[in-house]
């Protein structure tokens, strides 16, 4: 009777270990899937930011001739574009993107004071392309933040949090946040 009881204890321990191993494998695969979703979402943001980045030189060339005394605004856009190209991490790119968004909003606000500029077809086309890209950037930011939220909730929930670090997954991924002037309404300044 004692040997039969030990056998049941051994079988119970083996079953428990198998359940724990199965849970860890399931969690590992789920965290891999969620991490890849976050990475994909970031890649989509990066694609749209690069598209916007590529449109900016054309916009600057069109605007230069009309806005000779607005060199500060153009310089701000160029510096923001350069900062974006130098950015390496998602956090740095987010900060550079925020700076670039603010500079472009200011540029378009100032451009409203130049009717001849607004009438140029190439300016209108570039503006529409940039507006379309801004909409795509907003959508991909939201998609990225949704993916980060799902990952963070999964990685931080109990008992997942006990295994996530051991399996090599960060407990939290960073959200894409609008900072500083990108949260404010842009006002054109004329000195």
Secondary structure, DSSP 4 states (H G I P E B T S, - for coil): -HHHHHHHHHHHHHHHHHHHHHHHHHHHHHHHHHHHHHHHHHHHHHHHHHHHHHHHHHHHHHHHTT-GGGHHHHHHHHHHHHHHHH--SHHHHHHHHHHHHHHHHHHHHHHTT-HHHHH-HHHHHHHHHHHHHHHHHHHHHHHHHHHHHHHHHHHHSTTHHHHHTTTT--S--PPP---GGGGSPP-----
